[in-house]
Amino acid sequence: MSIHDLSVAKARVHTDPAPRSSRGQALRVVPSKPPCDKDPSLEHRRSVFPDRVGDRRCLTRLSHAALTPRVGERHMRSPDNFDGITQVGGNIRTSSILRHPSVGRVWVAFVFCALLGACAGVTTPHAQRGATQPAIAPVAADRDLLFMLMTAQFALQNNDLAGAAKGFTEASVLCEDPKISEEATHLALAVKDWPLAEHALMRWQQLAPRDTGVPQARAWIALGQQRSDAAYTDLKSLAAQGNADAWRLIAQVLLNAPDKTMAAHLLERLATPPQLGKQQNDWIAASQLAFALGDKAQAQHLADTTVTRFHGDEAYMWSARLAIDRGDKSAARAAYAEALRHVPGNPRLRSGYAVLLADGGDNAGAARVLAGGAQDDTTYGARAAYMVRANNKAALNALYHEVLADKSPRDGRRLYLLGQIAEMIGRREEALSWYRAVGDDDEHGFDARMREATVLNELGRTEQAMGFLQRLENQAGVEDDARNKIWLLEADILMRKDRSREALAIYTRALEGRPDEPRFLYMRGLLLVESGDMAAGERDLRRVIEIEPNDAGALNALGYTLADGSHKGDPQQREALDLIQRALKLKPEEPAIIDSMGWVHYRMGDLDAALQDLRRAYAKQPDADIAAHLGEVLWMKGKHEEARKVWDEGRKKDAKNKTLLEAIRRLTT
């Protein structure tokens, strides 16, 4: 059936005397105002299209919510803020404002209009007198609302937004439901057809003059036409409403303005104390909006004013984020510290402050900040991680007893945490007991079994550990990813026992069935390099980078390998530098990558740059490998006393570290 056939089929059916079927039952006559509430075929549709039934009302809603302009992926922690500021990996951005409607609604809308077709008030032709058969009269094309809506929906289904906007605008003339003209306006705004948007908006305003979307659309059109003062008038009226949606609607308009400079100037006129009012979230929203529009000075001014007026946790956190954005970590730390004085119990504040301190190398301070409020498994675990990074065994021991004294229920997560902390402070037999208490069906069950094998090896029971892992591997239902982890742990245990050949055999066997598994290629590559087969190791690492170009670990490993095997002026040093720079861009605060950067600078003869990088890496992670590199550069700079001090610190961490011992032997004998 063609679209025209469907439109004709919408004609009214009239009879004078009621016709009868062959069984003598009265045939159902469709009245001019259909009894939609009694039509069971509509029951499942009403949750999607909650229509009003009445004279000259369009009974089709066409999923208004999906076409309403939206912005943003997730809020900047302000539940009442406008949608549109997004935090991803520390970078703040805005996202697309319009969501295209899904095409799954199309036939629902069609059938709904077909069954409830009394929308446009099309008059019903009178039946001829004396007629006993239904009379069918076609509806004129320019009065056929169903045909118009179907055509517009087909255009929408085919991503023809311009055609859909035109179609819905034409349909809105016949339909007295403002939702159709609202849809038409939004679609015209989406394609930036300002004259069409004005035409659709006139109808929307006529039908729903008090709808808050009307002044928003007027302002949107005015900005599109570069009429700043007209846009300001409507946006100011929105701000004056003082409701929760006002600044969200304003943000949608300004973020979609073609001229961001004009939008920022408008925001400056709008974001005044009388119009922002007494809600902290509106002030933060305005500051975030200024940031999104590129006006960082206005964003900072509004943030500072918000902190002064409200002293709220959200205001302090936003101020700290602005400080981080401009590279002022000292100001960010000060903002968090001040916030905790005002709102000491806020867990998000403590967590954010801890992350900031840890990024600056103060892991002990991060752990202390987290200890200052209510505790749960999340804060316990984070504190333990920071204490390990700070190498603070005394604090870890105190934390272990603190968790033991906690009377909260010991579920699988708590048991696993106790095992981890016990293991970190050297209480291996206790750790083994905690891990074994975690049930196999618990979400931490598999991880507990893996740690159990690790502890057995640490206790010197290597063969028992290997047998345990092999039984775990052979259990029914073991998934591929779990089996991969078992193989990786088996190989790691063997390498720790200097059984590199057996470990290499495990990696090779695993790669026979999974030739492009990055984890096995990476670990085999490292082992081959360590064993002296540089060419084979380099091949594996390059293959990992081919498979996963943004694998920071592989980029760093290959870069370090190339640098370590080079001499000053070697062409491969440029490739090594490029690889490590790529890795550092992906993980700018990773100590191992910073160490590699220092080492390639050293190999290239730039001792000053090398010393700067290695000091930074050592401050973040004072382990034996970094101590070996830092000590060597200090020695070559003539700072022998400091070099020996660093080496002594490294030997206290790992007295058998090969890199450290080789550097000391080579340089001091």
C-alpha positions in Angstrom: 0.0 0.0 0.0 1.3 3.4 -0.9 1.4 6.5 1.3 -1.5 7.9 -0.7 -3.5 4.7 -0.2 -3.0 5.0 3.5 -4.2 8.5 3.5 -7.3 7.6 1.6 -8.0 4.7 4.0 -8.4 7.3 6.7 -11.7 8.4 5.4 -14.7 8.3 7.7 -17.3 5.6 7.6 -21.0 6.5 7.9 -24.2 4.6 7.7 -27.8 5.6 8.1 -29.4 2.4 9.4 -26.7 0.3 11.1 -25.6 -2.4 8.7 -25.8 -6.0 9.7 -23.4 -8.9 9.3 -24.6 -12.3 8.0 -25.2 -13.4 11.6 -27.4 -10.4 12.2 -25.0 -8.6 14.5 -24.6 -4.9 14.1 -21.4 -3.9 12.3 -19.1 -1.5 14.3 -19.4 2.0 13.0 -16.3 4.3 13.4 -17.6 7.6 14.8 -16.0 11.0 14.1 -14.5 11.0 17.6 -13.2 7.5 18.2 -13.6 5.9 21.6 -9.8 5.5 22.0 -10.1 4.5 25.6 -11.9 1.3 24.6 -9.4 0.3 21.9 -7.3 -2.6 23.3 -4.8 -2.2 20.5 -3.7 1.1 22.1 -3.0 -0.2 25.6 0.7 -0.9 25.1 1.3 2.4 23.4 0.0 4.8 26.0 3.2 4.5 28.1 5.1 5.9 25.2 2.5 8.3 23.9 0.4 9.6 26.9 -2.1 11.5 24.7 -5.0 13.8 25.6 -8.3 13.0 23.9 -10.5 15.8 23.0 -11.9 18.0 20.3 -9.5 19.2 17.7 -6.5 17.9 19.6 -3.7 16.0 17.8 -3.6 12.7 19.5 -0.1 11.9 18.4 2.9 12.8 20.7 5.8 11.5 18.6 8.2 11.0 21.4 8.8 14.6 22.4 11.5 13.8 24.9 13.8 12.2 22.4 13.9 15.4 20.3 14.3 17.9 23.1 17.8 19.5 23.0 20.2 18.0 25.5 23.8 18.4 26.4 26.5 16.6 28.3 27.5 13.1 29.3 27.6 13.6 33.0 27.5 16.5 35.3 30.4 18.1 37.1 29.0 16.7 40.3 26.3 19.3 40.6 22.9 17.6 40.4 21.0 20.8 39.7 23.5 22.1 37.1 22.9 22.4 33.5 23.8 19.3 31.5 26.9 19.8 29.5 30.2 19.9 31.4 32.0 16.6 31.2 35.1 15.5 33.0 37.1 12.8 31.3 40.6 11.9 32.4 41.1 15.3 33.9 40.1 17.2 30.8 36.9 19.2 30.8 34.8 19.4 27.6 31.3 19.9 26.3 29.4 17.4 24.3 26.8 17.4 21.5 23.5 19.2 22.3 21.1 17.4 20.1 20.3 13.7 20.2 18.7 12.3 17.0 15.4 10.5 17.7 15.5 6.7 17.3 13.6 5.3 14.3 11.8 2.7 16.5 9.0 5.1 17.3 7.9 5.6 13.7 5.3 3.0 13.2 3.9 3.5 16.7 3.2 7.1 15.8 1.7 6.1 12.4 -0.7 3.5 13.9 -1.7 5.9 16.7 -2.6 8.7 14.3 -4.4 6.3 12.1 -6.6 5.0 14.9 -7.1 8.4 16.5 -7.5 10.5 13.4 -9.8 13.3 14.6 -6.9 15.7 15.3 -7.1 18.3 12.7 -10.8 18.9 12.9 -11.4 17.8 9.3 -15.1 17.8 8.7 -16.9 14.6 8.0 -18.9 14.5 4.7 -22.6 13.9 5.3 -23.8 10.5 4.1 -26.2 10.5 1.3 -29.7 10.1 2.4 -31.1 6.6 2.3 -27.7 5.1 1.8 -27.3 1.7 3.4 -23.5 1.2 2.6 -20.6 3.1 4.1 -19.6 6.2 2.2 -15.8 6.9 1.7 -14.6 10.4 0.9 -10.9 11.1 0.4 -9.1 13.8 2.5 -7.5 16.6 0.6 -3.7 16.4 0.6 -3.3 19.8 2.2 -5.7 18.8 5.0 -4.4 15.2 5.5 -2.6 15.4 8.8 -1.8 11.7 9.0 -0.1 11.9 5.5 1.9 14.9 6.6 3.1 13.2 9.8 3.9 10.0 8.1 6.0 11.9 5.5 7.8 13.8 8.2 8.5 10.6 10.1 9.8 8.9 7.0 12.2 11.8 6.5 13.3 11.6 10.1 13.8 7.8 9.8 16.1 8.5 6.8 18.0 11.2 8.8 16.6 13.9 6.5 16.3 16.4 9.4 15.6 19.3 7.0 12.7 17.4 5.4 11.4 16.3 8.7 11.5 19.9 10.0 9.6 21.1 7.0 7.0 18.3 7.3 6.3 18.8 11.0 6.1 22.5 10.5 3.4 22.0 7.9 1.6 19.5 10.1 1.6 21.8 13.0 -0.7 24.2 11.2 -3.4 21.6 11.3 -2.7 20.2 14.8 -3.6 22.0 18.0 -1.3 19.9 20.1 1.8 22.1 20.8 4.0 19.1 20.9 4.0 18.9 17.1 5.0 22.5 16.7 7.6 22.0 19.4 9.1 19.1 17.5 9.1 21.2 14.3 10.9 24.0 16.1 13.6 21.7 17.5 14.3 20.1 14.2 14.5 23.4 12.4 17.0 24.5 15.1 19.0 21.4 14.6 19.5 22.2 10.9 19.9 25.9 11.6 17.0 26.9 9.3 16.2 30.0 11.2 13.3 31.2 9.1 11.6 27.8 9.3 12.3 27.7 13.1 10.6 31.1 13.4 7.6 29.9 11.5 7.3 26.7 13.7 7.9 28.7 16.8 5.0 31.1 16.0 2.6 28.2 16.1 4.2 26.7 19.2 3.9 30.1 21.0 0.3 30.4 19.8 -0.6 27.0 21.3 1.6 27.1 24.5 2.7 30.7 25.2 3.8 29.9 28.8 6.1 26.9 27.8 9.6 27.6 29.0 10.9 26.2 25.7 9.4 29.1 23.8 11.7 31.9 25.1 14.6 29.4 24.9 13.9 28.8 21.2 13.5 32.5 20.5 16.9 33.1 22.1 18.4 30.2 20.1 17.1 31.7 16.8 18.3 35.2 17.8 21.8 34.0 18.4 21.8 32.1 15.1 20.9 35.4 13.4 23.5 37.4 15.4 20.9 39.4 17.3 22.6 39.5 20.7 20.3 41.9 22.4 17.2 40.0 21.4 18.7 36.8 22.7 19.7 38.5 26.0 16.1 39.6 26.6 14.7 36.0 26.3 17.6 34.4 28.3 17.2 37.0 31.0 13.5 36.1 31.2 14.5 32.4 31.7 17.0 33.3 34.4 14.4 35.3 36.2 12.1 32.3 36.5 14.6 30.9 39.2 13.6 27.3 38.7 15.9 24.3 38.5 15.8 24.1 34.7 16.5 27.8 34.0 20.3 27.6 33.7 20.2 24.3 31.9 18.0 25.9 29.2 20.4 28.9 29.0 23.4 26.6 28.8 21.9 24.7 25.9 21.4 27.9 23.9 24.9 29.4 24.6 26.8 26.1 24.0 25.1 25.8 20.6 25.7 29.4 19.6 27.7 29.7 16.3 29.7 32.6 17.8 31.2 31.5 21.1 32.6 34.9 21.9 29.2 36.4 21.6 27.8 33.7 23.8 30.5 34.4 26.5 29.6 38.1 26.4 26.0 37.2 26.9 26.8 35.0 29.8 28.8 37.8 31.4 25.7 40.0 31.2 23.4 37.2 32.6 25.6 35.8 35.4 25.0 38.6 37.9 24.1 38.0 41.6 20.5 39.0 41.2 20.0 36.6 38.4 22.1 33.7 39.8 20.2 33.9 43.0 20.9 32.0 46.2 21.5 28.5 44.9 25.2 27.5 44.9 24.6 25.0 42.1 23.5 27.8 39.7 26.7 29.8 40.4 28.8 26.7 39.8 26.8 26.0 36.6 27.5 29.5 35.3 31.2 29.1 36.1 31.3 25.8 34.3 29.5 27.3 31.4 32.0 30.1 31.1 34.8 27.5 31.1 33.1 25.5 28.4 32.7 28.7 26.3 36.5 29.4 26.6 36.2 32.3 29.0 38.5 31.0 31.8 38.8 34.4 33.4 35.0 34.7 33.9 34.9 31.0 35.0 37.6 31.7 37.7 35.8 34.9 38.9 32.5 33.1 39.3 34.2 30.2 41.0 36.0 32.5 43.5 32.7 34.3 44.2 30.9 31.1 44.7 33.5 29.9 47.3 33.3 33.2 49.1 29.5 33.3 49.2 28.7 29.6 50.0 31.8 27.8 51.3 30.3 24.7 49.9 32.1 21.4 49.0 31.1 21.5 45.4 32.3 25.1 45.0 35.7 24.2 46.5 36.1 21.1 44.3 35.3 23.1 41.2 37.8 25.8 42.2 40.4 23.1 42.7 39.7 21.7 39.2 40.2 25.1 37.7 43.5 25.4 39.6 44.6 22.0 38.2 43.6 23.1 34.7 45.9 26.1 34.9 48.7 24.0 36.4 48.5 25.4 39.9 48.5 22.3 42.0 49.4 24.3 45.1 46.2 26.4 44.8 44.3 23.2 44.2 45.6 21.6 47.3 44.8 24.8 49.3 41.2 24.7 48.0 40.8 21.0 49.1 42.4 21.7 52.5 40.1 24.7 53.0 37.1 22.7 51.9 37.8 19.9 54.4 37.9 22.5 57.2 34.4 23.6 56.3 33.0 20.1 55.3 35.2 17.6 57.0 32.9 14.6 56.5 32.6 14.7 52.7 34.1 11.5 51.3 34.4 12.9 47.8 36.4 15.8 49.0 38.8 13.5 50.9 39.1 11.2 47.9 39.8 14.1 45.5 42.3 15.6 47.8 44.1 12.3 48.3 44.4 11.8 44.6 45.9 15.3 44.2 48.4 14.7 47.0 49.4 11.3 45.6 49.9 12.8 42.1 52.3 15.2 43.7 54.2 12.3 45.3 52.8 12.7 48.8 51.3 9.2 49.2 51.6 9.3 53.0 49.6 12.5 53.1 47.0 10.9 50.8 46.6 8.0 53.2 46.2 10.5 56.1 43.5 12.5 54.4 41.5 9.3 53.7 41.8 8.3 57.4 40.1 11.4 58.5 36.4 10.4 58.0 34.1 7.4 58.0 35.7 4.2 56.8 34.6 1.4 54.5 36.3 -1.2 52.3 36.9 1.4 49.6 38.8 3.8 51.9 40.6 1.0 53.6 41.8 -0.3 50.3 42.9 3.1 49.0 44.7 3.8 52.2 46.6 0.5 51.9 47.5 1.3 48.3 48.9 4.7 49.2 50.8 3.2 52.2 52.4 0.6 49.9 53.5 3.4 47.5 54.9 5.3 50.5 56.6 2.1 51.7 55.2 2.7 55.1 55.1 -0.7 56.8 54.3 0.7 60.2 51.2 2.5 58.9 50.1 -0.7 57.1 50.5 -2.7 60.3 48.3 -0.1 62.1 45.8 -0.3 59.3 45.6 -4.1 59.5 44.7 -3.9 63.2 42.2 -1.2 62.5 40.4 -3.3 59.9 40.5 -6.3 62.3 38.8 -4.2 64.9 36.1 -3.1 62.6 32.9 -4.9 63.6 31.3 -4.6 60.1 30.2 -7.9 58.5 33.2 -9.7 56.9 31.9 -10.5 53.4 34.2 -11.7 50.6 35.4 -8.2 49.9 36.5 -7.6 53.5 38.2 -11.0 53.8 40.1 -10.4 50.6 41.2 -7.0 51.8 42.4 -8.5 55.1 44.4 -11.0 53.1 46.0 -8.3 51.0 47.0 -6.2 53.9 48.4 -9.2 55.8 50.4 -10.2 52.8 51.8 -6.7 52.4 53.0 -6.6 56.0 54.6 -10.0 55.8 52.0 -12.0 57.7 51.8 -14.6 55.0 50.2 -17.5 56.9 47.4 -15.1 58.1 47.0 -13.9 54.5 46.7 -17.5 53.3 43.9 -18.1 55.9 42.0 -14.9 54.8 42.3 -15.8 51.1 41.1 -19.4 51.8 38.0 -18.0 53.7 36.8 -16.3 50.5 34.3 -18.6 48.8 34.8 -19.8 45.2 31.4 -18.3 44.2 32.3 -14.9 45.7 33.1 -12.1 43.2 36.6 -12.1 44.7 36.9 -15.9 44.8 39.1 -16.3 41.7 41.4 -13.4 42.7 41.7 -15.0 46.2 42.8 -18.3 44.6 45.4 -16.5 42.6 46.8 -14.7 45.7 46.7 -18.0 47.5 49.1 -19.5 44.9 51.3 -16.4 45.1 51.6 -16.6 48.9 52.4 -20.3 48.8 55.3 -19.5 46.5 56.4 -16.7 48.8 56.4 -19.2 51.7 58.8 -21.3 49.7 56.2 -23.9 48.7 56.7 -23.3 44.9 55.8 -26.8 43.8 52.6 -26.8 45.9 51.7 -23.4 44.3 52.3 -24.7 40.8 50.2 -27.8 41.4 47.4 -25.7 42.9 47.4 -23.5 39.7 47.4 -26.5 37.4 44.4 -27.9 39.3 42.7 -24.5 39.1 43.4 -24.4 35.3 41.9 -27.9 34.7 38.7 -27.2 36.6 35.5 -27.4 34.5 34.1 -24.1 33.3 37.3 -22.1 33.5 37.0 -19.2 31.1 39.7 -18.2 28.7 40.5 -15.0 30.5 40.9 -16.8 33.8 43.1 -19.4 32.1 45.3 -16.7 30.7 45.7 -15.2 34.1 46.7 -18.6 35.5 49.3 -19.0 32.8 50.7 -15.5 33.5 51.0 -16.2 37.2 52.7 -19.6 36.6 55.3 -17.9 34.4 55.8 -15.1 36.9 56.4 -17.6 39.7 58.9 -19.5 37.6 60.8 -16.3 36.6 61.0 -15.3 40.3 62.8 -18.6 40.9 65.2 -18.0 37.9 63.5 -20.7 35.9 63.2 -18.4 32.8 63.4 -21.2 30.3 60.3 -22.9 31.8 58.5 -19.5 31.9 59.3 -18.9 28.3 57.9 -22.3 27.4 54.6 -21.3 29.1 54.3 -18.0 27.1 55.1 -19.8 23.8 52.6 -22.6 24.5 49.9 -20.0 25.4 50.7 -18.1 22.1 50.2 -21.2 20.0 46.5 -21.0 20.6 46.4 -17.2 21.0 49.1 -15.8 18.6 48.0 -12.2 19.1 47.3 -12.1 22.8 49.0 -8.9 23.8 49.7 -9.9 27.4 51.7 -13.0 26.4 53.5 -11.2 23.6 54.5 -8.4 26.0 55.7 -10.7 28.8 57.6 -13.0 26.4 59.1 -9.9 24.8 60.4 -8.7 28.1 61.8 -12.1 29.0 63.5 -12.5 25.7 65.2 -9.1 26.1 66.3 -9.9 29.6 67.7 -13.2 28.4 69.7 -11.5 25.7 67.7 -12.3 22.6 67.1 -8.6 21.7 65.8 -9.2 18.2 63.1 -11.7 19.2 62.1 -9.6 22.2 61.9 -6.5 20.0 59.6 -8.4 17.5 57.2 -9.3 20.2 57.0 -5.8 21.6 56.5 -4.3 18.1 53.7 -6.8 17.5 52.0 -5.7 20.7 52.1 -2.0 19.5 50.7 -3.0 16.1 47.8 -4.7 17.9 47.3 -2.0 20.5 49.0 1.3 19.4 48.1 3.0 22.7 49.6 0.4 25.0 51.7 2.6 27.2 53.5 -0.4 28.8 54.6 -1.8 25.4 55.6 1.6 24.1 57.7 2.2 27.2 59.3 -1.2 27.2 60.3 -1.0 23.5 61.6 2.6 23.9 63.6 1.6 27.0 65.0 -1.5 25.3 66.1 0.6 22.2 67.6 3.3 24.4 69.4 0.9 26.7 71.0 -1.0 23.8 72.2 2.2 22.1 75.1 4.6 22.3 75.3 8.4 21.8 74.5 9.3 18.2 72.8 6.0 17.5 69.8 6.6 15.1 67.5 4.3 17.1 67.7 6.7 20.0 65.3 9.0 18.1 62.8 6.2 17.8 63.3 5.3 21.5 62.6 8.9 22.4 59.5 9.0 20.3 58.1 5.8 21.8 58.7 6.9 25.3 57.1 10.3 24.6 54.0 8.6 23.3 53.9 6.4 26.4 54.3 9.5 28.7 51.5 11.3 26.9 49.2 8.4 27.7 50.4 8.1 31.3 52.1 11.4 32.3 52.5 10.5 36.0 53.8 6.9 35.6 57.1 6.7 37.4 58.5 3.8 35.2 57.8 5.9 32.1 59.4 9.0 33.6 62.4 6.8 34.5 62.6 5.6 30.9 62.5 9.2 29.7 65.4 10.1 32.0 67.3 7.1 30.8 67.0 7.9 27.1 68.1 11.4 27.8 71.1 10.0 29.6 71.9 7.7 26.6 71.6 10.7 24.3 74.1 12.7 26.5 71.7 15.2 28.0 72.7 14.7 31.7 70.7 17.7 32.9 67.4 16.6 31.4 68.1 13.0 32.5 68.7 14.1 36.1 65.5 16.2 36.2 63.4 13.2 34.9 65.1 10.7 37.2 64.7 12.8 40.3 61.0 13.2 39.6 60.6 9.4 39.0 62.5 8.6 42.2 60.3 11.0 44.2 57.2 9.2 43.0 58.5 5.6 43.3 61.9 5.2 45.1 62.5 1.6 44.0 65.8 -0.1 43.2 65.7 0.1 39.4 65.1 3.9 39.5 67.8 4.2 42.2 70.2 2.5 39.9 69.6 5.0 37.1 69.5 8.1 39.2 72.7 7.0 41.0 74.5 6.5 37.7 73.5 9.9 36.3 74.6 11.5 39.7 77.9 9.7 39.4 78.5 10.9 35.9 77.7 14.5 37.0 80.4 14.2 39.7 77.9 13.9 42.6 79.5 10.7 44.0 78.3 11.1 47.6 74.7 11.6 46.6 74.9 8.7 44.1 76.2 6.4 46.8 73.3 7.5 49.1 70.7 6.8 46.5 72.3 3.4 45.8 72.3 2.5 49.5 68.6 3.4 49.7 67.9 1.1 46.6 69.8 -1.8 48.2 67.6 -1.5 51.3 64.6 -2.0 49.0 66.0 -4.8 46.9 69.5 -6.1 47.8 69.5 -8.5 44.9 68.4 -6.1 42.1 70.5 -6.9 39.1 70.3 -3.5 37.5 71.4 -1.8 40.7 74.2 -4.2 41.5 75.6 -4.0 37.9 75.6 -0.2 37.9 77.5 0.0 41.2 80.0 -2.6 40.1 80.6 -1.0 36.7 81.0 2.6 38.1 82.9 2.0 41.3 85.4 -0.7 40.5 
